Amino acid sequence: MTDIFELLKGKPGDSDYGKKGVIVQGITGSYGSVHATNMIAYGTNVVAGVTPGKGGQTWNDSVPIYNTMQEAVDATNAKISILFVPAKFFLGAAKDALEAGIKLLVAIPEHVPIRDTMKTLELAKQKGAVVIGPNTPGIMIPELIKVGIMPPMPFKLGKIAVLSKSGTLLYEISDALTTSGFGQSITIGVGGDPVNGTRLIDAFDMIKDIPDLEGLVVVGEIGGDSEEILAQKIIDSGFNKPTVAYIAGRAAPKEKRMGHAGAIVMGTYGSAESKISMFNKANIPVAKRPAEVPVLLAGKMEKSD
Amino acid sequence: MQLLEFQAKELFREYGINLLDSKASTDIEQGRKDAKELGYPFVIKIQVPVGGRGKAGGIQMCHNDDEFELKYPQVMDLIIKGEKARAILLEKMADIKKELYLSLFLNRSKRCYTIIASAEGGVEIESVKNQIIKEVGLGHVSDEVAAEVAKEMGLEGKTADGFIDTLKKLSKVTIEKEAELVEINPLAIMQDDTIMALDGKFVTDDNSNFRHDELQKYQEKSDIEIQAEKSGFSLVELDGDIAVVGNGAGLVMATLDMLSDNGGKPACFLDVGGGATTESVYEALTLISEMSRVKGILVNLYGGIVKTTVVAEAFLKAYENNLIDLPVFLRLKGTESQKATEMLQGSRTKIFGSVEEAINAAVMGIKK
């Protein structure tokens, strides 16, 4: 099992403890550039950028650019990469990263063909690497490291883990949690695609043994059955930390893709009802509105005291 | 995108999967010509992108001209689960010995392709008990796996050979067209023991469209949807009167849910994407101004990296250009929301601190 905290933070005593290097693939693009700036401002240690053909240059007078991931990894020994290339070039860039020895690949692009994601995941499995995304806002330990595109304001360090299929709902719900005094130990955007590098159950495995974890918030949406599988896993594992869920898309019509490639109900497969009833079976309350999440969480905490 | 039966069958034919003779038409003139070429008897099948058409009367047997003149228009005029006929398929009748089920689909949670087959076809697969399930990675079905499935289904001799051949062709078309789901239900064993696909469902991965120019003729989009796509938006048109706009698919879905909970009827789902700009919000307002059923606009924006003042500018520009004369109910949160609120003061936009308040006001405002 991957220790996500070890990847993001390192072990006490490491020379780079708490400042693990991150490589930005596509750093000279407009999107990559903005978010590289934002990540650095948040405290993330961006050690290199990769843009084919621009190797040897320096981005923003501060970050060296390489032509390939192999060169960037050789020069920096970084194990984390965040990828901002357009969807068409995703597979090539992801392979480049995994073959160079990246162990945590955060795949931001939307509209990646499913086949390309599946091929990436096969390679990641061989290499023992974790892929977050595609179509994800990324992953963060508040106030320490952000490998993603989330704005800083909603988040505060604390003891609640937040797993989300959606970006803006992750911000919205984390904001509501923070305002109610629930900071976050880690937030993981699994992404809104049909196939996720890290599924909700994988993300759950990453967070369930955090020693001082006080609660879990799952932000799901219509499509697929990853919420149902997670609920079953929570039942089977006997996980007993206060857990609250939110499911978007109750009012969505069937057979229509609601913005995310994965957000589609086929017959009853992927319906909000199916997810809500499974969470209820796991004794996990499901909020009707994002703002209700902290209220339900506080309720669960009172009961478990 | 989801293909209609006759479109799925065009692909099946291209890949050599056995089919009955059939012809698709969109008007009775062409239908009459097709009927002549095909010869009676045949089946008239409505082409709609939803299931359950048999029960709804969308599949009719036809033996002669009189029946044709009566039934073709009847089937053409049906509305099934809100969907009008896209075309009519005339297909020769089959002399069937037995119906099977076969599909190859992307198993999202297992992250691999999966074969589902059953010796009981023609019914909804969810209700079939004896399903044969095989995981096949990226979708390639080897001779061995295909033979195993045929054996488990109890098929022998010529029938088994025909089934194996069909399954392998199904695998090929799935991989090459990057399908999420290809289903043949029923797959028939004919009296002469050949195998024949009587129906076809085909769902492709929209994200792979850029590699499949050949499939784009099957794309069914309204002008507004085409415009939305050009702007990088996701738009789903709905039949209510309040347009719902926001940034991020999850947030817009959540807004749709809350609006419906409060008795509002959404006119559309419009996601302008995680990073809204003055241009993109203005473009969204332009699209909405073209939807005649809309009586009000509900906007829910979480300005993270986006400055909300940028959004306010789009509204001011839209008012200045007389683009919209509808009431706007706006919830803005995030960077510079104070300043954005000041900018919009005195305009048609009503700004609310919470989405709940904006929704209540929208529902009440539209009723009036």
Interface residues (C-beta under 8 A of the other chain):
Chain A: V34 N38 A87 K88 H111 V112 P113 I114 R115 M118 K119 L121 E122 P137 I149 M150 P151 M153 P154 S164 K165 S166 G167 T168 L169 L170 Y171 E172 D175 G192 D193 P194 V195 R199 V219 E221 I222 G223 G224 D225 S226 I229 Y246 A248 G249 R250 A251 A252 P253 E255 K256 R257 M258 G259 H260 A261 G262 A263 M266 G267 T268 K288 R289 P290 A291
Chain B: Q2 P49 V50 G51 L106 R108 S109 R111 C112 E126 G137 L138 E178 E180 L181 D205 D206 N207 S208 F210 R211 S234 V236 L238 G246 N247 G248 A249 G250 L251 V252 M253 A254 L256 D257 M258 L259 S260 D261 P266 F269 D271 G274 Y302 G304 I305 K333 G334 T335 S354 V355 E356
